[in-house]
């Protein structure tokens, strides 16, 4: 199932959802139909800014996944700045109303978005919330939600730092 496409150097790469054997979670990874790579080689102009905790936002992994294309990564970050808070609010509303199906969907969506931008701690918390909602574990949801909300804010701050760094 295609998620989004990125074109560069005459080649289009489709990013598609696939299961990761490492942690049994879904992640977006590039799938290329040719041997050609898109994007740009990582160089001094694509070095991530200092001071961003890789547990919050793993810029090295994100850039490696995108062949060092910092401009494209910043585009993804801008999309996350728009959608991430909305997903967090959807999750909070679902928890307030006790709608565990909506909570599962919101947590799943936030997990996928976090994996796409390489925000590992947020992805792990969203995954834990998704599992807790599927299992109707309201005590775990109540304990996890404040941690997820705080981590979401840390990720948003880190993204703003990267974008501001130019």
C-alpha positions in Angstrom: 0.0 0.0 0.0 1.8 3.2 -1.1 2.1 5.9 1.4 3.8 8.7 -0.5 6.2 9.2 -3.4 9.4 11.1 -3.7 11.0 12.0 -7.1 14.5 13.0 -7.7 17.2 12.6 -10.3 14.6 11.1 -12.7 13.6 8.3 -10.4 10.5 7.9 -8.3 10.7 6.0 -5.1 7.4 4.8 -3.4 7.4 4.6 0.3 5.2 1.8 1.4 4.1 0.2 4.6 5.8 -3.1 5.5 6.3 -5.1 8.6 9.7 -4.7 10.2 11.1 -8.0 11.4 13.3 -6.3 14.0 10.5 -5.1 16.3 7.3 -6.4 14.7 5.9 -2.9 14.1 5.1 -1.3 10.8 7.5 1.3 9.4 7.8 3.2 6.1 10.8 2.2 4.1 11.7 3.1 0.5 11.0 0.5 -2.2 12.8 1.1 -5.5 11.9 -0.5 -8.7 15.3 0.2 -10.3 18.9 0.1 -9.1 19.1 3.9 -9.2 18.9 5.9 -6.0 17.2 9.2 -5.6 18.1 12.1 -3.5 21.6 13.4 -2.7 24.6 12.0 -1.0 24.9 13.1 2.6 27.5 15.8 2.9 28.3 18.8 5.1 25.2 20.6 4.0 22.9 17.8 5.2 24.5 17.4 8.6 21.8 17.5 11.3 22.0 20.2 13.9 23.6 19.5 17.2 21.6 19.1 20.4 18.7 17.0 19.0 18.4 13.8 21.2 18.3 10.8 18.8 15.9 9.1 21.2 13.5 12.0 20.5 14.3 12.5 16.8 16.9 10.2 15.2 18.1 12.5 12.4 20.9 10.2 11.3 18.5 7.3 10.7 15.9 9.6 9.1 18.5 11.0 6.7 19.9 7.6 5.9 16.4 6.4 5.0 16.1 9.3 2.7 19.5 9.1 1.1 20.6 12.2 2.9 17.9 14.4 1.4 17.5 17.0 4.2 15.1 19.1 2.1 12.7 16.1 1.8 13.1 15.3 5.5 12.1 18.9 6.3 9.0 18.5 4.1 8.1 15.4 6.1 8.7 17.4 9.4 6.4 20.2 8.2 3.7 17.7 7.5 4.2 16.2 11.0 4.0 19.7 12.5 0.5 20.0 10.9 -0.8 16.4 11.6 1.0 15.3 14.7 -0.8 17.6 17.2 -4.1 16.8 15.5 -3.5 13.1 16.0 -2.5 13.7 19.6 -5.8 15.7 20.2 -7.8 12.9 18.5 -6.2 10.4 20.9 -7.0 12.6 23.9 -10.6 13.0 22.8 -11.0 9.3 22.3 -9.6 8.6 25.8 -11.9 11.3 27.3 -15.0 9.7 25.8 -13.9 6.1 26.3 -13.9 5.3 22.6 -11.2 2.6 22.6 -11.6 2.0 18.8 -10.9 5.6 18.0 -8.0 5.6 20.5 -6.5 2.5 18.8 -6.8 4.2 15.4 -5.3 7.5 16.6 -2.4 5.7 18.4 -1.8 3.6 15.3 -1.7 6.6 13.1 0.7 8.5 15.5 2.9 5.4 15.6 3.2 5.3 11.8 3.9 9.0 11.5 6.5 8.8 14.3 8.2 5.9 12.5 8.2 7.8 9.2 10.2 10.7 10.8 12.3 8.4 13.0 11.0 9.6 16.4 11.6 6.3 18.3 10.4 7.2 21.8 7.2 8.6 20.5 6.7 5.6 18.2 7.2 3.2 21.2 4.8 5.1 23.4 2.2 5.3 20.6 2.6 1.5 20.0 2.1 0.8 23.7 -1.0 3.0 23.7 -2.3 1.2 20.6 -1.8 -2.2 22.3 -3.4 -1.0 25.6 -6.4 0.3 23.7 -6.8 -2.9 21.7 -6.7 -4.8 25.1 -9.1 -2.3 26.8 -6.4 -1.6 29.4 -7.7 1.7 30.6 -5.2 1.9 33.5 -2.3 1.6 31.1 -3.8 4.2 28.8 -4.2 6.6 31.7 -0.6 6.1 32.7 0.8 6.2 29.1 -1.1 9.2 27.8 0.7 12.0 29.8 4.1 10.5 28.7 3.0 10.4 25.1 1.7 14.0 25.2 5.0 15.2 26.7 7.1 13.2 24.2 5.0 14.6 21.3 5.9 18.1 22.5 9.6 17.2 22.6 9.4 15.8 19.1 7.6 19.0 17.9 10.3 21.1 19.6 13.1 19.1 18.0 11.5 19.4 14.6 11.2 23.1 14.9 14.9 23.2 15.9 15.9 21.3 12.8 13.8 23.5 10.5 15.1 26.7 12.1 18.7 25.5 11.7 18.2 25.9 8.0 
